[in-house]
Amino acid sequence: MASKYTLATLCVAARPPMDVQIRDVSRSGLGIIRAVSRNGWKRVVVVCGGLTITVTCAIARSGPGEYTAGICITKS
């Protein structure tokens, strides 16, 4: 299901939090857009409003000036 590019914060261990946009949502994951690459991402936390979600980065693609990632929601 497409979202309206909801703003969220992505937290990666030992790195400063970064702003991302949620592009789409499914039962098992999220599509996000961000301004930097995902080098070194494995398990990350997405914070959106009052919701905190632990995710695993699965797919990453780059385009002109932005990167997209498909991330899987994990249970832990």
C-alpha positions in Angstrom: 0.0 0.0 0.0 1.4 3.4 -0.9 1.9 6.0 1.7 2.0 9.8 1.3 5.7 9.9 1.9 5.4 10.0 5.7 8.5 11.4 7.5 10.3 9.0 9.9 13.6 8.7 11.6 16.0 5.9 10.9 18.4 4.9 13.7 21.5 2.8 12.9 23.8 1.6 15.7 26.7 4.0 16.4 25.5 6.6 13.8 23.4 9.7 14.1 19.7 9.3 13.4 18.7 10.3 9.9 15.4 11.5 8.4 13.8 9.2 5.8 10.5 9.2 4.0 8.2 6.1 4.1 7.3 5.4 0.4 5.1 2.3 1.0 4.0 -0.1 3.7 3.0 -3.8 3.6 2.4 -6.4 6.4 6.0 -7.5 6.3 8.0 -4.3 5.5 8.5 -0.7 4.5 9.8 1.0 1.4 11.9 4.1 2.4 13.7 6.9 0.6 16.7 8.6 2.0 19.5 10.9 0.9 22.5 8.7 1.9 23.5 5.1 1.0 23.0 2.2 3.3 26.5 1.0 3.7 26.8 -1.2 6.8 23.1 -1.5 7.5 21.7 -4.7 8.8 19.3 -4.3 11.7 18.0 -0.7 12.1 15.2 1.0 14.0 12.5 3.2 12.3 10.7 5.7 14.5 7.5 7.2 13.1 5.2 9.2 15.4 4.8 7.0 18.5 5.7 3.8 16.7 9.2 2.2 16.9 9.9 -0.7 14.5 12.9 -3.0 14.3 13.7 -3.8 10.7 16.3 -5.6 8.5 17.4 -3.8 5.4 16.8 -6.2 2.4 17.1 -4.3 -0.9 18.8 -1.0 -1.8 18.8 0.9 -5.0 20.2 4.3 -5.9 18.9 7.0 -8.2 19.9 10.6 -9.0 20.4 12.1 -5.5 18.5 9.6 -3.5 18.5 6.0 -2.3 15.6 3.7 -1.8 15.5 0.6 0.4 13.1 -2.2 1.0 13.2 -3.2 4.7 11.6 -6.2 6.4 9.9 -5.9 9.8 11.5 -8.3 12.2 10.1 -9.8 15.4 12.3 -9.0 18.4 
